[in-house]
Amino acid sequence: MDDYSECLDIARQELKLAKAALRRDMAEYPTPIAGCDEQFNHLLDQIERVRTALAALEIPNFVPTPRKLEPGRSIESR
C-alpha cells in the first residue's frame, strides 16, 4: 500500500473517532437546549466540520493534465 493511502485511512479512522466522541458529547449534553446555547452550537459546528472533512476524503479530485506533455510545464497547454 502507498504511504499516502495509509495516511488517508488513518485520517478517516481518526475523524470517525472524533465524530463518535462529538455524538456522545451531544447525547450527554444537559437539557433543555436553548437556541442560543454557545457550547451546544460549538458541538454542532465541530460535528459538521468532521462530516465535511470525511466527505472531502471520499470525493475523487479531478486533476487536469496537459494535452501535450512538455518538460517544465505545470499547466494545461492549449
N, C-alpha and C positions, 0 to 999 in steps of 0.2 A: 504494500500500500504506500502511496506517496505521503511524504511528511505532511503536506498541507491537508490532505484528506483526513488524516488522523487528528490534526488540529481542529478541523471543522467538526468532526464527530465529538471531540471533547467540548467544543463551544456549544453544540446542540445539547449535550448532556448537562452542562452547567446551566444553560438557560432553562432547561426543563426543571432542574432542581430549584432554580430561582422562582420559576412560575409556581411550583408546588408550595414553596415557602410563602410566597405572597398570597396565594389562595388560602393557606392555613391561617395567616395573619388576618385576612379579611373575614374568614369564617369565625375567628375568635374575637373579632372586634366587638366591643360592647354596644348594645342597642340603647336607645334609639339613635339612628344616624341622621344628623341634621344635614341639610343641603350645603351648609357652609362649613362642614367638618373638615378642617385642613388636613388632618392626619389621614383620614379615610380617603380624601381626594388624592393625597400623595400616593397612597397604595394603589388606587385606580390608575394613576399616571404611570407608576412603575410597572404594573402588570401589562399595560398597553405597550410600553417600551419593550418589554420582554417579548410580547407577541409579535411586535414589528420586527425585532431582531431575528426571531425564529423564522418568520416568513421570509425575511431577506436572505437567509441562508438557503432556503429552498427554491428561490427564483433563479432560473438559469439566466445568466447575463449574456447579452449579445455583445460580442467584441468584433467590431468591424475589421476586416483585413484588407490590405491594399489589393487593388485589382492587378497590379503589376508589382511584384516584389523587387524592391531596389534597396541596396545596402544604404543604411543611414536614414531611411525614410520611416517615420513613425506614424504617418497619417495616410489615409487612403489617397492614392494618386488618381486624378481624374483628368 
